[in-house]
Amino acid sequence: KQKECYMVLNKTITACKAPLKNPVPTFKQNLQACRFVDAGKQLITREDRLFELKQDGIGSKMKLVEEEEDSEARLAKDYEDWMESVTRMLENSLDLQSLEEQELLKGAVQAILQEEEQDLRWKGFQEKERPPWRPRKCKQNHEALLERLVQRRMEEAQSDSSVEIHSSLQQTIICNAKRLKEDLLKVVTWVSSCYPEQENVCQFYATLYHKTFSARLREVAEYTLCDKDCVLLLQWVNQDYPNKIVKNLKILKTQCLTELSTCLHKILDREETAWKEGELPQLRDQVYCCDQAIDIIEVIKKGKMIIINSIPSHSYKTFHDKVMRSRQTNTEAILMVNLSCLIQCRCMDYITKNAHLFPEDIKTDCLSLLATMTESSHCYFTSNMHRELKDLYRKVGSSEWLKHSEGVCEELLAKLDRHIQKFINWDKMCCQELLGGMHKEFLAEYVRKMMKQKIKLSNKAQQQMAASSLCINSECIHTYFIAAGSDLDWLKDILPNLAGLLKLQDPDSIKLELVTLIKLYPDLSERHISAWLRLKGNLSPSDLKMILKSVTCSQNQFSEKQDSLQFSRSFFSTVRIR
């Protein structure tokens, strides 16, 4: 047993004397092996220790002060060596040729982000409370380095010997375009996987290349160019670049769509929170401002050179519908700024002008979404208008209206004015569009009430009086709405034209007048004409039947020749009669 104990003891002593199989690598060993993250962690540990010594006051003794200064000097030198190695690796980002090199770049990127985290640790401290070398701004320097890298590569772009070059402009465009396309494909193939997704490295590189290429083209365009070069430059900027480069490179689809979607959702969340808390939109210069429209437009503008598949998403419609169903005191104000946002997004005309960036189904879906939401907003406000005027509308076309039409019209407009005063704090463009819609719907409801035939105009005198009342009412209504902000000036002729039919007594004259009206208003249907002519109590059933038959033939002849202007001025389709 004693012999066995000695053997165990000897083995233990031998094992203690033997060198460790896996000693911890030194900083220099890590750096030589390009283990940038491990080397960086060692620097951070030393940094924390040195700063802790300073804060504890241990450096009051001279010897320790000297040792501490020596340590800070060594730390600074080691950091320089570390940064130089990391920089070298980053400068070769677009020359990777193997998976091993890709892993080294990934390590360099992680080391930079690790340094950025260390900077953030000290962010809230005063200058005296943090190490004097913090912040190191590694990430900022990294972005500047990549910008210099892109500029250098574009400057060094070589011409393709297989392409016949006719001018220096052509050489600049072809060489730079080729380099841009090749490098961005390298970013997608090799570089993107070395960065965390949230860094959006593909978008970052694309922005740098686009910025550099644009600067080169602007620089070239400043010189006097021959006609061929001018044509070449314009063709490249407007056709070749967006179609041959941006469209064919599937570079940023995922990253940029993700970022765009995130930004839009943040904007939407902010607006929904404010709405739920009962906040009113901010007033600037006595007008409700629409920050969400500004933010959304800026987000979309930044994505102009990117292939994207979605702007404002259906989430916005969900929020919009929630607001319309609510009964909160700030509902109308929120809907006003929502509508303002929709109109501004639509007026950007981004989807239509950049149709080549969108698949057909996405383009159709986005435009349909904007149209649906805008229409539902208009409907919300016009429905409120009709609800408030419901009792007064009943007087239109009645015996009371025939006797006191001006008084009835004044009552309607006075009550309408109280409703429209709500829009006093709305921006001009949106107010104009909404009031134009209200103008048309108010007039449509007026005509609809007349067509309900509450009265029979049995003789020429009554018909003349009714026609005169219609013309006077028309002038009052039109003057009011135009002054309020409507720009639908063409509506002023609706009631006078209908009044003209009441004044005519001869069936053939009525028939000719209707042919003219059908040309002006393609949506004037046989049902509308029948309802209006039935106001004329002295028109026989046979004459009415003959007129309607003639009108149907005329409508069939005109249907193939209607132009876009006439269809944009549809009115009677909004006059719903049974």
C-alpha atoms as one frame of an Amber mdcrd trajectory, in Angstrom:
protein
   0.000   0.000   0.000   2.837   2.395   0.857   4.416   1.642  -2.532   1.110
   2.401  -4.277   0.828   5.752  -2.457   4.329   6.766  -3.596   3.411   5.871
  -7.193   0.280   8.056  -7.049   2.280  10.911  -5.475   4.993  10.667  -8.164
   2.354  10.770 -10.917   0.768  13.864  -9.340   4.148  15.645  -9.081   4.953
  14.742 -12.693   1.587  16.036 -13.844   2.115  19.330 -12.002   5.533  19.783
 -13.608   4.188  19.068 -17.102   3.165  22.109 -19.205  -0.585  22.804 -19.566
  -2.084  21.237 -22.682  -4.371  24.247 -23.469  -2.814  27.423 -22.074  -4.871
  30.631 -22.453  -3.560  32.471 -25.564  -1.966  35.845 -24.997  -3.234  38.991
 -26.639  -0.491  38.819 -29.285  -1.235  35.171 -30.008  -4.913  35.940 -30.491
  -4.058  38.861 -32.736  -1.628  36.811 -34.841  -4.301  34.131 -35.245  -6.842
  36.834 -36.250  -9.050  36.014 -33.277 -10.250  39.606 -33.181 -13.120  39.107
 -30.734 -10.976  37.321 -28.126  -8.181  39.874 -28.495 -10.725  42.676 -28.146
 -12.162  41.151 -24.970  -8.666  41.053 -23.466  -8.198  44.751 -24.218 -11.560
  45.587 -22.630 -10.653  43.583 -19.483  -7.352  45.458 -19.171  -9.129  48.747
 -19.771 -11.663  48.064 -17.007  -8.878  47.108 -14.553  -6.789  50.201 -15.293
  -9.749  52.517 -14.931 -10.728  50.802 -11.675  -7.213  51.446 -10.318  -7.550
  55.125 -11.202 -10.929  55.411  -9.545  -9.688  53.658  -6.362  -6.818  56.116
  -5.974  -4.115  53.435  -5.894  -1.983  55.581  -8.151  -1.090  57.996  -5.320
   2.250  56.237  -4.821   4.844  57.284  -7.369   5.899  53.779  -8.362   2.339
  52.655  -8.961   1.635  55.842 -10.928   4.567  55.024 -13.227   3.405  51.409
 -13.591  -0.104  52.594 -14.381   1.141  55.051 -17.019   3.258  52.302 -18.556
   0.187  50.029 -18.632  -1.944  52.714 -20.302   0.767  53.232 -22.882   0.954
  49.492 -23.559  -2.846  49.293 -23.771  -2.901  52.139 -26.294  -0.186  50.450
 -28.400  -1.945  47.076 -28.279  -5.227  48.713 -29.248  -3.534  50.361 -32.249
  -2.156  46.988 -33.348  -5.592  45.394 -32.883  -7.327  48.140 -34.836  -4.777
  47.927 -37.637  -5.406  44.177 -38.040  -9.195  44.603 -37.949  -8.995  47.448
 -40.472  -6.893  45.327 -42.835  -9.525  42.618 -42.695 -12.376  45.078 -43.355
 -10.509  46.626 -46.272 -10.491  43.188 -47.916 -14.260  42.727 -47.437 -14.937
  42.669 -51.184 -12.017  40.388 -52.046 -13.086  37.318 -50.087 -12.403  34.032
 -51.859 -12.909  31.337 -49.238 -15.086  30.379 -46.310 -12.082  30.815 -43.988
 -11.699  34.450 -45.084 -15.448  34.921 -44.656 -15.198  33.698 -41.044 -12.318
  36.105 -40.380 -14.388  39.024 -41.691 -17.277  37.924 -39.493 -14.944  37.993
 -36.497 -13.725  41.490 -37.420 -17.315  42.729 -37.623 -18.223  41.159 -34.269
 -15.152  42.762 -32.707 -16.233  46.197 -33.980 -19.731  45.708 -32.564 -18.190
  44.530 -29.283 -16.258  47.804 -29.073 -19.448  49.701 -29.838 -21.146  48.002
 -26.877 -18.257  49.076 -24.646 -18.712  52.656 -25.841 -22.401  52.452 -24.955
 -21.525  51.288 -21.425 -19.811  54.624 -20.807 -22.273  56.775 -22.746 -24.140
  58.200 -19.768 -21.035  59.100 -17.734 -19.376  62.506 -17.509 -15.960  62.901
 -19.133 -14.104  62.628 -15.802 -16.037  59.527 -14.835 -15.035  57.442 -17.868
 -11.739  56.324 -19.427 -10.152  59.159 -21.401 -10.000  56.955 -24.510 -13.739
  56.356 -24.536 -15.698  56.538 -26.763 -13.452  54.929 -29.381 -16.187  55.290
 -32.079 -15.204  52.056 -33.779 -18.507  51.647 -35.608 -18.398  55.202 -36.911
 -14.821  54.652 -38.116 -15.897  51.349 -39.660 -18.602  53.090 -41.722 -16.140
  55.781 -42.832 -13.674  53.039 -43.814 -16.304  51.296 -45.969 -17.163  54.600
 -47.636 -13.482  55.125 -48.517 -13.317  51.520 -49.735 -16.269  52.034 -52.100
 -14.858  55.307 -53.422 -11.468  53.694 -54.054 -12.954  50.695 -55.829 -15.096
  52.892 -58.061 -12.058  55.038 -58.906 -10.030  51.932 -59.744 -12.769  50.413
 -61.920 -11.225  49.049 -65.109 -12.776  49.178 -68.553 -13.926  46.012 -70.275
 -11.713  45.303 -73.293 -14.570  43.472 -74.997 -16.681  46.651 -75.103 -15.925
  49.293 -77.703 -15.578  52.658 -75.933 -16.574  55.748 -77.921 -16.078  58.494
 -75.344 -14.736  59.194 -71.864 -18.327  59.527 -70.601 -19.192  56.108 -71.940
 -16.067  54.702 -70.309 -16.975  56.271 -66.954 -20.523  54.908 -67.039 -19.676
  51.400 -68.225 -16.703  50.924 -65.883 -18.506  52.247 -62.815 -21.735  50.400
 -63.561 -19.872  47.135 -63.993 -17.950  47.617 -60.739 -21.152  48.616 -58.885
 -23.014  45.541 -60.080 -20.153  43.116 -59.388 -19.420  44.528 -55.935 -23.011
  44.540 -54.794 -23.318  40.906 -55.840 -20.240  40.202 -53.705 -21.915  41.967
 -50.805 -24.940  39.703 -51.161 -22.932  36.518 -51.731 -20.041  36.920 -49.275
 -20.347  39.936 -47.026 -23.990  40.048 -45.875 -23.739  36.847 -43.798 -20.843
  38.368 -41.815 -23.097  41.077 -40.335 -26.116  40.805 -38.030 -29.390  41.302
 -39.919 -30.227  44.522 -38.054 -27.098  46.186 -39.463 -28.675  46.189 -42.960
 -25.259  45.954 -44.570 -26.681  45.376 -48.068 -28.599  48.628 -47.924 -25.588
  50.425 -46.463 -23.302  49.308 -49.296 -25.959  50.033 -51.942 -26.388  53.555
 -50.570 -22.617  54.124 -50.701 -22.330  52.868 -54.265 -25.365  54.810 -55.417
 -24.039  57.972 -53.775 -20.573  57.533 -55.311 -21.921  56.668 -58.769 -24.322
  59.629 -58.690 -21.489  61.976 -57.723 -19.387  60.710 -60.642 -22.232  61.234
 -63.108 -22.949  64.737 -61.768 -19.275  65.555 -62.067 -19.200  64.387 -65.684
 -22.432  66.244 -66.506 -20.864  69.555 -65.459 -18.626  69.489 -68.544 -19.837
  70.481 -72.008 -21.106  67.278 -73.581 -21.767  66.439 -77.200 -25.291  65.428
 -78.222 -24.462  61.697 -78.200 -23.086  61.895 -74.684 -26.111  63.879 -73.488
 -28.441  61.206 -74.885 -26.292  58.472 -73.349 -26.326  60.123 -69.928 -30.087
  60.671 -69.951 -30.746  57.136 -71.159 -28.521  55.694 -68.457 -30.035  57.685
 -65.596 -33.669  57.173 -66.622 -33.648  53.677 -68.132 -30.495  51.591 -67.885
 -29.638  52.244 -64.245 -33.104  51.562 -62.766 -33.881  48.691 -65.163 -30.548
  46.965 -65.808 -28.886  47.484 -62.438 -31.392  48.140 -59.664 -34.200  45.961
 -60.954 -32.025  42.960 -61.794 -30.030  43.026 -58.573 -32.018  41.245 -55.876
 -29.912  42.983 -53.271 -32.028  44.665 -50.729 -35.366  43.005 -51.054 -35.462
  41.303 -47.662 -33.374  43.715 -45.564 -34.967  46.877 -46.871 -38.499  45.563
 -46.775 -37.913  44.560 -43.164 -36.507  47.970 -42.273 -39.254  49.797 -44.145
 -41.938  47.707 -42.496 -40.382  48.284 -39.051 -40.265  52.058 -39.571 -43.856
  52.193 -40.775 -45.073  50.103 -37.852 -43.269  52.367 -35.386 -44.956  55.401
 -36.938 -48.315  53.638 -36.803 -47.845  52.491 -33.194 -47.020  56.046 -32.186
 -50.188  57.382 -33.799 -52.392  54.610 -32.373 -51.074  55.213 -28.844 -51.792
  58.939 -29.127 -55.304  58.215 -30.398 -56.086  55.770 -27.580 -54.905  58.309
 -25.007 -57.340  60.857 -26.413 -54.679  63.210 -27.783 -55.566  65.709 -30.482
 -53.223  66.305 -33.417 -50.809  69.194 -32.973 -51.735  72.601 -34.345 -49.096
  74.486 -36.317 -50.068  77.838 -37.781 -53.679  77.004 -36.853 -53.608  73.872
 -39.033 -53.570  70.251 -37.867 -50.148  68.930 -38.764 -49.738  65.406 -40.064
 -46.383  64.144 -38.799 -47.178  60.587 -39.789 -47.532  61.659 -43.442 -44.158
  63.411 -43.288 -42.523  60.383 -41.672 -44.064  57.869 -44.056 -43.116  59.917
 -47.116 -39.532  60.242 -45.865 -39.323  56.492 -45.248 -40.606  55.793 -48.755
 -38.314  58.384 -50.362 -35.309  56.724 -48.767 -36.379  53.482 -50.409 -36.621
  54.895 -53.932 -33.714  52.909 -55.350 -34.811  49.709 -53.650 -37.120  46.966
 -54.827 -39.907  46.987 -52.272 -43.189  45.182 -52.197 -45.224  47.093 -49.658
 -46.094  50.644 -48.642 -48.267  51.536 -46.054 -49.390  48.083 -45.043 -52.858
  46.767 -44.281 -52.060  47.388 -40.609 -52.706  51.065 -41.299 -56.157  50.210
 -42.668 -56.889  48.185 -39.515 -55.985  51.198 -37.351 -57.994  53.482 -39.628
 -61.105  51.257 -39.318 -60.743  51.148 -35.523 -60.776  54.944 -35.367 -63.876
  55.191 -37.587 -65.787  52.756 -35.359 -64.842  54.572 -32.163 -66.808  57.308
 -30.428 -63.889  59.108 -28.794 -63.836  62.882 -28.707 -60.682  62.982 -30.857
 -62.036  60.638 -33.553 -62.861  63.294 -36.145 -59.549  65.111 -35.686 -57.575
  61.856 -36.018 -59.507  60.901 -39.150 -58.795  64.318 -40.585 -55.040  63.871
 -40.253 -55.334  60.254 -41.438 -57.064  61.451 -44.570 -54.434  64.133 -44.966
 -51.766  61.436 -44.767 -53.536  59.272 -47.357 -53.973  62.156 -49.787 -50.344
  63.216 -49.433 -49.128  59.639 -49.982 -51.352  59.354 -53.026 -50.301  62.741
 -54.383 -46.661  61.657 -54.171 -47.681  59.369 -57.040 -44.696  57.220 -56.047
 -46.219  53.898 -57.101 -47.341  55.152 -60.510 -44.094  56.962 -61.316 -41.978
  54.006 -60.187 -44.183  51.255 -61.596 -41.135  49.270 -62.749 -40.186  48.632
 -59.099 -43.463  46.896 -58.292 -44.989  43.608 -59.386 -48.366  44.294 -60.993
 -50.377  42.688 -58.180 -48.528  44.698 -55.491 -48.987  47.948 -57.405 -52.713
  47.267 -57.846 -53.097  46.274 -54.199 -51.369  49.416 -52.880 -53.325  51.782
 -55.102 -56.570  50.011 -54.226 -55.758  50.250 -50.511 -55.113  54.006 -50.696
 -58.304  54.535 -52.724 -60.439  52.429 -50.364 -59.191  54.198 -47.240 -59.588
  57.642 -48.791 -63.121  56.824 -49.921 -64.115  55.463 -46.504 -62.801  58.646
 -44.846 -64.801  60.818 -47.231 -67.846  58.667 -46.591 -67.449  59.125 -42.814
 -67.589  62.921 -43.070 -70.264  63.113 -45.786 -72.452  60.644 -43.868 -72.259
  62.920 -40.836 -73.245  65.818 -43.088 -76.310  63.974 -44.409 -77.304  62.897
 -40.902 -77.214  66.473 -39.599 -79.199  67.809 -42.575 -81.697  64.943 -42.757
 -84.721  66.869 -41.473 -84.089  69.899 -43.675 -83.510  67.770 -46.800 -87.149
  66.650 -46.540 -88.318  70.154 -47.434 -86.569  70.096 -50.836 -89.067  69.453
 -53.665 -92.047  69.883 -51.316 -94.872  72.425 -51.553 -93.079  74.467 -48.865
 -89.946  74.535 -51.064 -92.031  75.647 -54.072 -93.331  78.615 -52.068 -90.164
  79.499 -50.122 -87.256  77.821 -51.918 -84.729  80.519 -50.976 -85.578  80.177
 -47.283 -85.247  76.385 -47.399 -81.885  76.665 -49.165 -80.620  79.227 -46.628
 -81.615  76.947 -43.741 -79.736  74.046 -45.314 -76.575  76.071 -45.903 -76.663
  77.599 -42.397 -76.758  74.165 -40.776 -74.170  72.849 -43.214 -71.863  75.721
 -42.287 -71.895  74.695 -38.621 -70.817  71.228 -39.735 -68.055  72.481 -42.048
 -66.574  74.775 -39.387 -65.019  71.598 -37.941 -62.587  71.630 -40.843 -61.188
  75.073 -40.112 -57.938  73.559 -38.797 -57.358  71.291 -41.757 -54.690  71.770
 -44.412 -55.840  73.346 -47.658 -55.207  70.458 -50.063 -57.155  67.899 -48.021
 -59.916  70.354 -47.200 -60.338  71.115 -50.888 -60.745  67.459 -51.782 -63.187
  66.697 -48.969 -65.282  69.804 -49.621 -65.374  68.920 -53.309 -66.832  65.544
 -52.337 -69.316  67.180 -49.981 -70.271  69.677 -52.680 -71.134  66.847 -55.089
 -72.975  64.759 -52.482 -74.976  67.737 -51.177 -76.098  68.557 -54.705 -76.813
  64.878 -55.450 -79.051  64.625 -52.366 -80.787  67.845 -53.398 -81.527  66.399
 -56.871 -82.594  63.058 -55.379 -85.130  64.793 -53.133 -86.532  66.670 -56.144
 -86.881  63.388 -58.050 -89.027  61.877 -55.256 -91.928  63.817 -56.859 -93.518
  65.195 -53.708 -95.093  67.829 -55.934 -96.629  67.789 -59.405 -95.920  70.814
 -61.567 -99.173  70.628 -63.494 -98.855  73.727 -65.673 -96.333  75.912 -67.423
 -96.411  78.647 -64.734 -95.555  76.237 -61.927 -92.793  74.713 -64.028 -91.333
  78.128 -64.792 -91.439  79.059 -61.091 -89.737  75.788 -60.074 -87.070  76.261
 -62.759 -86.358  79.774 -61.505 -86.089  78.498 -57.901 -83.645  75.802 -58.987
 -81.405  78.380 -60.674 -81.436  80.685 -57.629 -80.707  77.781 -55.262 -77.925
  76.584 -57.544 -76.206  79.966 -57.381 -76.392  80.053 -53.558 -75.133  76.484
 -53.144 -72.310  76.915 -55.609 -71.168  80.233 -54.147 -71.118  78.723 -50.656
 -69.088  75.621 -51.519 -66.544  77.413 -53.711 -65.968  79.985 -50.952 -65.578
  77.140 -48.420 -62.875  75.436 -50.505 -64.429  73.180 -53.167 -62.795  73.337
 -56.594 -65.576  71.530 -58.526 -66.673  74.539 -60.543 -68.372  72.374 -63.183
 -71.134  71.457 -60.706 -72.636  74.932 -61.111 -74.453  73.850 -64.306 -76.254
  70.773 -62.926 -79.385  72.434 -61.518 -79.733  75.058 -64.310 -79.551  72.272
 -66.924 -82.244  70.284 -65.125 -84.278  73.472 -64.733 -84.134  73.889 -68.511
 -85.997  70.588 -68.954 -88.824  71.850 -66.713 -89.282  75.007 -68.762 -89.544
  73.208 -72.126 -93.070  72.245 -73.199 -92.589  70.639 -76.606 -91.646  66.888
 -76.388 -89.266  67.167 -79.368 -87.470  70.099 -77.735 -87.176  68.100 -74.507
 -85.762  65.201 -76.513 -83.100  67.408 -78.152 -82.156  68.960 -74.817 -81.735
  65.503 -73.287 -79.370  64.471 -76.090 -77.176  67.438 -75.126 -77.306  66.516
 -71.442 -76.376  62.885 -72.152 -73.240  64.115 -73.899 -72.383  66.248 -70.872
 -73.290  63.638 -68.259 -72.769  60.051 -69.542 -74.083  58.635 -66.249 -77.513
  60.304 -66.690 -79.659  57.169 -66.855 -83.122  56.478 -68.222 -84.355  56.101
 -64.627 -83.059  59.585 -63.703 -84.661  61.119 -66.778 -87.980  59.398 -66.118
 -88.035  60.526 -62.470 -87.275  64.135 -63.391 -89.764  64.385 -66.271 -92.547
  62.962 -64.062 -92.418  66.285 -62.185 -94.064  67.739 -65.307 -97.716  66.923
 -64.638 -98.777  67.993 -68.141 -96.488  65.516 -69.980 -98.565  62.602 -71.307
 -97.481  58.973 -70.719 -97.124  58.407 -74.472 -94.868  61.469 -74.859 -92.780
  60.316 -71.889 -92.435  56.830 -73.411 -91.387  58.303 -76.791 -88.789  60.560
 -75.140 -87.284  57.693 -73.100 -87.090  55.425 -76.157 -85.248  58.107 -78.094
 -82.901  58.713 -75.175 -81.983  55.007 -74.985 -80.955  55.025 -78.672 -78.837
  58.159 -78.147 -77.107  56.639 -75.097 -76.133  53.548 -77.100 -74.609  55.734
 -79.807 -72.638  57.876 -77.356 -71.384  55.077 -75.121 -68.477  54.241 -77.463
 -67.317  57.842 -77.776 -67.127  59.052 -74.176 -63.832  60.667 -73.256 -62.000
  60.645 -69.908 -62.996  64.227 -69.066 -66.694  63.345 -69.228 -66.214  60.291
 -67.030 -64.229  62.332 -64.506 -67.303  64.586 -64.254 -69.763  61.847 -63.338
 -72.540  63.153 -61.146 -75.800  61.233 -61.590 -74.240  57.921 -60.555 -74.222
  59.408 -57.024 -77.959  60.215 -57.274 -79.507  56.962 -56.042 -83.174  56.590
 -56.882 -85.529  53.633 -56.662
